[in-house]
């Protein structure tokens, strides 16, 4: 008889101990790469080992190398944590081990994702007919949305890119803000369009695309895709969607929106006015593992036009059992053939939180970001951005001191945030995305930042 209880009990006990310890845990890894290799490495095992001992040794080996990004005092990147319902559902997803590529492979996974997809469309305020794909993250969400865009703009030009490829195809221009996220460039490389197809559009002082600059760049001569942004990676700024969509559609351009974290602001009554016109775009990319706070491996791509989405992704093969009765085969909307049923944790998170619970996370993170900015500003720290969502960008006098503060704060361990370069100047980038972050986390972290800054100035 297989011993499931031993290793699963070990995993459960160590997982709950880790989660219970997060509120007071040092925020930052404590081991070097060499120490981790010593703890985890060694010769290839010659034979079997008790699974419970394997789990225990793994947990002990990685302990000091973990970056506690689920902590309420982790602000380094736009990382969420994991809510209890989504984490539990993620465990079940692994236990059930369903291949969510086809309805025939898991009717349950297909229907769960169908329901979750409809809820997401409603939460974001998008057209009811919008198609949804559950992908790994914003990188593949942008890839898939831009693949649908590539298909459609070339179809309008009389070219079938899925059949004939790109050799000899009409060139595509991609108009994107000068402060776009790098996943846009990388997706265009994956799609064979290359980064030279990008026409950088000037932005304002917060990183929003300038509509007048977009106007000047649009043309009717070649197929075009416009990439708008909902949530600048440094400032959180949101592009002016009504004007961008109107101008782009006048020139038959497809509008793709990179909304990795910012799209969730649509759920907030307070912040949703910032996303006016979001429903006018043609495709959207987002992450559930950011503001919805589900475990990682949970990106979302949404498309207002299901046919281009399906045309860019779908495949038919004689050995596959593909549903002919209208049931949802997810490989029609995803780059993967085989994949885990990553929509199940999304379903659980939405079911557990409801619209009001999700809005509360978004609103609380926004309020905590404002509190962080106000506390640092009161301590004579320069705040560089308008805190419109969850991003705070600050600077400590000059580049050298700013970089030193970032490094020392990471080493000190009260909190963890990353550095960046914005408009040619070094800055500290603070992202407030975790569902557990509260006022005490902000005050404790801001005081640590100010203390480190003061110590560096005195030294």
C-alpha positions in Angstrom: 0.0 0.0 0.0 1.3 3.4 -0.9 2.1 5.7 2.0 0.6 9.0 1.0 0.0 10.1 4.6 3.7 10.3 5.6 5.1 12.8 3.0 1.8 14.8 2.8 1.7 15.2 6.6 5.3 16.3 6.5 4.5 18.8 3.8 1.4 20.1 5.6 3.2 20.6 8.9 6.1 22.4 7.3 3.8 24.5 5.1 1.6 25.7 8.0 4.7 26.4 10.1 6.1 28.5 7.2 2.8 30.4 6.7 2.2 31.0 10.4 5.8 32.4 10.7 5.5 34.8 7.8 4.3 37.9 9.9 7.5 37.9 11.9 9.9 36.2 9.5 12.9 38.1 8.3 12.1 39.3 4.8 15.0 38.2 2.7 17.1 35.0 2.0 19.8 34.2 4.5 21.9 31.6 2.6 24.4 32.0 -0.1 24.2 30.1 -3.4 27.2 28.0 -2.1 25.4 27.1 1.1 22.3 26.1 -0.7 24.2 23.9 -3.1 25.9 22.2 -0.1 22.5 21.7 1.6 20.7 20.4 -1.5 23.4 18.8 -3.7 25.5 15.8 -3.5 25.9 12.7 -5.8 23.0 11.3 -7.8 21.0 9.1 -5.4 21.8 5.4 -6.1 18.4 4.1 -4.8 15.1 5.0 -3.2 14.7 7.2 -0.1 11.7 7.4 2.2 9.5 10.1 0.7 8.8 11.7 4.1 12.5 12.1 4.6 12.9 13.6 1.1 10.2 16.2 1.9 11.9 17.0 5.2 15.3 17.3 3.8 14.1 19.5 0.9 12.3 21.9 3.3 15.3 22.1 5.5 17.7 22.6 2.6 15.8 25.5 1.0 14.7 27.2 4.3 17.5 29.8 4.4 17.3 30.5 0.6 13.6 31.4 0.5 12.6 35.0 -0.3 9.3 35.3 1.7 7.4 37.1 -1.0 4.1 36.1 0.7 5.0 38.4 3.6 3.0 41.6 4.2 6.3 43.4 4.3 7.5 42.2 0.9 7.4 45.1 -1.6 10.1 44.2 -4.0 8.1 43.3 -7.1 4.4 43.2 -7.9 4.1 39.8 -6.2 1.0 38.8 -4.4 0.7 36.2 -1.8 -1.7 33.3 -1.7 -5.1 33.5 0.0 -6.1 30.4 2.1 -8.8 29.3 -0.4 -6.6 29.7 -3.5 -3.6 27.9 -1.8 -5.8 25.0 -0.7 -7.3 24.7 -4.2 -3.8 24.8 -5.6 -2.9 21.8 -3.5 -6.0 20.0 -4.7 -5.2 20.9 -8.3 -1.8 19.2 -7.9 -3.5 16.2 -6.2 -6.1 15.7 -8.9 -3.3 16.1 -11.5 -5.7 16.9 -14.4 -4.6 17.8 -17.9 -6.6 20.8 -18.6 -5.9 21.0 -22.3 -9.0 19.2 -23.5 -12.6 18.9 -22.2 -12.3 15.1 -22.7 -9.2 15.0 -20.5 -11.0 16.7 -17.6 -14.6 17.8 -17.9 -14.4 19.1 -14.3 -11.4 21.3 -15.0 -13.0 22.6 -18.2 -16.2 23.7 -16.5 -14.4 25.2 -13.5 -12.3 27.3 -15.9 -15.4 28.2 -18.0 -17.1 29.5 -14.9 -14.0 31.4 -13.6 -13.6 32.9 -17.1 -17.1 34.3 -17.1 -16.6 35.7 -13.6 -13.3 37.4 -14.7 -15.0 39.0 -17.7 -17.7 40.4 -15.4 -15.2 41.6 -12.8 -13.2 43.5 -15.4 -16.3 45.0 -17.1 -15.4 43.5 -20.5 -17.8 42.4 -23.3 -19.7 39.2 -22.4 -18.5 37.4 -25.5 -14.8 37.9 -24.4 -12.7 34.7 -24.6 -10.3 33.8 -21.9 -7.1 31.8 -21.7 -5.4 30.7 -18.5 -1.6 30.9 -19.1 1.5 31.0 -16.9 1.9 34.7 -16.4 1.8 38.1 -18.1 4.6 37.2 -20.5 2.5 34.4 -22.1 -0.7 36.5 -21.7 0.9 39.3 -23.8 2.3 36.7 -26.2 -1.2 35.2 -26.7 -3.0 38.5 -27.0 -0.5 39.7 -29.5 -0.7 36.5 -31.5 -4.4 37.1 -31.8 -3.7 40.6 -32.9 -1.1 39.5 -35.4 -3.6 37.1 -36.9 -6.3 39.6 -37.3 -4.4 42.6 -38.6 -2.8 40.3 -41.2 -6.1 38.7 -42.1 -7.5 42.2 -42.8 -4.5 42.7 -45.2 -5.3 39.4 -47.0 -2.6 37.3 -45.3 -3.0 34.0 -43.4 -0.1 34.0 -41.0 -0.9 30.6 -39.5 -0.8 28.9 -42.9 1.8 31.0 -44.7 4.1 32.3 -41.9 5.7 35.7 -42.0 8.0 35.4 -45.0 6.5 37.8 -47.6 3.8 39.0 -45.2 2.9 42.7 -45.0 5.1 44.3 -42.3 3.4 45.0 -38.9 4.0 48.2 -36.9 3.6 47.9 -33.1 3.0 51.3 -31.5 3.8 51.1 -27.8 4.7 53.5 -25.1 8.3 54.3 -24.4 7.9 52.9 -20.9 6.1 49.7 -21.9 6.9 46.5 -20.0 9.7 44.4 -21.4 7.3 41.4 -21.8 5.9 43.2 -24.9 9.3 43.3 -26.6 9.9 39.6 -25.6 6.5 38.5 -26.9 7.2 40.2 -30.3 10.5 38.3 -30.5 8.7 35.0 -29.8 6.1 35.9 -32.5 8.8 36.4 -35.1 8.0 40.1 -35.5 11.1 41.3 -33.8 11.6 44.4 -31.7 12.4 46.6 -34.8 8.7 46.6 -35.5 8.1 48.7 -32.4 7.4 52.4 -32.9 8.1 53.9 -29.4 5.4 56.5 -28.5 6.4 59.4 -26.2 5.0 59.3 -22.7 4.3 62.0 -20.1 6.1 62.5 -16.8 4.3 59.6 -15.2 4.8 57.1 -18.1 1.4 57.5 -19.7 1.3 57.2 -23.5 0.8 60.7 -25.1 -2.3 60.6 -27.3 -1.0 63.4 -29.5 2.2 61.4 -30.1 0.2 58.3 -31.0 -1.9 60.4 -33.4 1.2 61.5 -35.2 2.5 57.9 -35.5 -0.6 56.1 -36.7 -0.9 55.5 -40.4 -3.2 53.7 -42.8 -0.4 52.2 -44.9 0.4 48.9 -43.0 -1.2 46.7 -40.4 -0.8 48.1 -36.9 -1.1 47.0 -33.3 -1.3 49.5 -30.4 -0.1 48.4 -27.0 -1.6 50.4 -24.2 -0.7 50.0 -20.5 -2.8 49.8 -17.4 -0.3 50.1 -14.6 3.2 51.4 -15.4 5.7 49.0 -13.8 7.4 51.9 -11.9 4.6 54.5 -11.3 1.4 52.5 -11.7 0.2 55.1 -14.3 -2.7 54.2 -16.6 -2.9 55.2 -20.3 -5.8 57.2 -21.5 -7.8 54.3 -22.9 -10.9 56.0 -24.5 -8.7 58.3 -26.7 -6.2 55.6 -27.5 -8.8 53.1 -28.6 -10.7 55.7 -30.6 -7.6 56.9 -32.5 -6.3 53.3 -33.1 -9.6 52.0 -34.3 -10.0 54.9 -36.8 -6.9 53.4 -38.4 -8.1 49.8 -38.1 -5.4 49.1 -35.5 -5.8 46.4 -32.9 -5.5 47.6 -29.3 -3.8 45.3 -26.8 -3.8 46.3 -23.1 -1.0 45.1 -20.8 -2.8 45.2 -17.5 -0.7 42.7 -15.5 -1.7 44.2 -12.1 -3.6 47.3 -13.1 -6.5 45.6 -14.7 -7.7 44.5 -11.2 -8.4 48.2 -10.4 -11.6 47.6 -12.5 -13.1 45.8 -9.5 -12.7 48.8 -7.2 -15.5 51.3 -7.1 -12.9 53.9 -6.0 -10.3 53.2 -8.7 -12.4 51.9 -11.7 -12.9 55.4 -13.1 -9.1 55.3 -13.9 -9.9 52.5 -16.3 -12.6 54.2 -18.3 -12.7 52.8 -21.8 -11.1 49.5 -20.8 -13.9 47.6 -22.6 -13.1 49.3 -25.9 -9.8 47.5 -26.4 -9.4 44.2 -28.4 -7.3 42.1 -26.0 -6.0 42.3 -22.5 -3.3 40.6 -20.4 -3.3 40.2 -16.7 -2.1 38.1 -13.8 -4.2 36.4 -11.1 -1.0 35.8 -9.1 -0.7 39.6 -8.5 -3.7 41.4 -7.0 -6.0 38.3 -6.8 -3.3 36.7 -4.7 -3.4 33.1 -6.0 -0.3 31.0 -6.2 2.1 31.4 -9.1 1.5 30.1 -12.6 -1.7 32.1 -13.1 -1.7 34.5 -16.0 -4.8 35.6 -17.9 -5.4 36.6 -21.5 -8.7 37.9 -22.6 -9.9 38.7 -26.1 -12.9 40.7 -27.3 -12.8 38.7 -30.6 -12.8 34.9 -29.9 -12.3 34.0 -33.5 -8.8 35.6 -33.9 -7.9 34.2 -30.5 -8.9 30.7 -31.5 -7.4 31.0 -34.9 -4.0 32.0 -33.4 -4.0 29.2 -30.8 -6.1 26.2 -31.8 -4.9 22.9 -33.3 -6.6 19.8 -34.6 -5.1 16.3 -34.6 -6.7 12.9 -35.3 -5.6 11.3 -32.0 -7.1 14.1 -29.9 -10.6 13.8 -28.6 -11.8 17.3 -29.3 -15.3 18.2 -28.3 -17.9 18.7 -31.1 -20.8 19.7 -28.8 -19.6 23.2 -27.9 -17.8 22.3 -24.7 -14.6 24.3 -24.0 -11.2 22.9 -25.1 -8.8 25.2 -23.5 -6.0 24.5 -26.0 -8.1 26.7 -28.4 -7.1 29.7 -26.3 -3.7 28.7 -24.8 -0.2 28.2 -26.2 0.2 24.9 -24.3 -1.1 21.4 -25.2 -0.8 19.8 -21.8 -1.0 21.9 -18.6 -2.2 21.8 -15.1 -5.7 23.1 -14.3 -4.5 26.5 -13.2 -8.0 28.0 -13.4 -9.1 26.1 -10.3 -7.2 28.3 -7.7 -8.6 31.4 -9.6 -12.1 29.9 -9.2 -11.6 29.3 -5.5 -10.2 32.8 -4.9 -13.1 34.5 -6.6 -15.6 32.2 -4.9 -14.1 32.9 -1.5 -13.6 36.6 -1.8 -16.5 37.7 -4.1 -16.4 41.1 -5.8 -16.3 43.0 -2.5 -13.4 40.9 -1.1 -11.3 41.5 -4.2 -12.2 45.2 -4.2 -11.1 45.3 -0.5 -7.7 43.9 -1.4 -7.2 46.4 -4.2 -8.4 49.4 -2.1 -6.4 48.4 0.9 -3.2 48.0 -1.1 -3.8 51.4 -2.7 -4.4 53.0 0.7 -1.2 51.3 2.1 0.8 52.5 -0.8 -0.4 56.1 -0.1 0.5 55.6 3.6 4.0 54.4 2.6 4.5 57.4 0.4 3.2 59.9 3.0 5.3 58.5 5.8 8.5 58.6 3.7 7.7 62.1 2.4 7.3 63.2 6.0 10.8 61.9 6.6 12.3 64.1 3.8 12.3 61.3 1.2 11.5 62.4 -2.4 8.4 60.7 -3.8 8.8 60.7 -7.6 5.3 59.5 -8.7 1.6 60.1 -8.3 0.5 57.1 -6.2 -2.5 56.1 -8.3 -2.5 52.4 -7.7 0.0 50.3 -5.6 3.4 51.6 -6.8 5.6 54.1 -4.9 8.8 55.4 -6.4 11.2 57.2 -4.1 14.7 58.6 -4.1 17.2 59.4 -1.4 19.1 62.5 -2.6 21.4 61.1 -5.2 22.0 57.9 -7.1 24.7 56.5 -4.8 22.8 57.0 -1.6 19.6 55.6 -3.2 21.3 52.4 -4.3 23.0 52.0 -0.9 19.6 52.4 0.9 18.0 49.7 -1.4 20.9 47.3 -0.7 21.0 47.9 3.0 17.2 47.6 3.5 17.3 44.3 1.7 20.1 43.1 4.0 18.5 44.5 7.2 15.5 42.2 6.7 12.5 44.2 8.1 11.2 44.5 4.5 12.3 43.9 1.0 12.0 46.2 -2.0 13.8 46.6 -5.3 15.8 49.3 -7.0 15.1 50.7 -10.5 16.3 53.4 -12.8 13.6 55.9 -13.8 14.1 58.8 -16.2 17.9 58.2 -15.8 17.9 58.4 -12.0 18.2 55.6 -9.4 15.1 55.0 -7.4 13.6 52.6 -4.8 10.5 50.9 -6.2 7.9 49.9 -3.6 5.0 47.6 -4.7 2.1 47.0 -2.3 0.2 43.9 -3.6 -0.1 41.4 -0.7 -3.5 40.7 0.7 -2.2 40.7 4.3 -0.4 44.0 4.2 -1.8 46.4 6.8 -0.9 49.7 8.6 1.6 48.1 11.0 3.5 46.5 8.1 3.7 49.9 6.4 4.8 51.8 9.5 7.3 49.2 10.5 8.8 49.1 7.0 8.9 52.8 6.4 10.6 53.3 9.8 13.2 50.7 8.8 13.8 52.5 5.5 14.3 55.9 7.2 16.5 54.3 9.9 18.8 52.7 7.3 18.9 56.0 5.3 19.9 57.9 8.5 22.6 55.4 9.4 24.1 55.6 5.9 24.2 59.4 6.0 25.9 59.3 9.4 28.5 56.7 8.4 
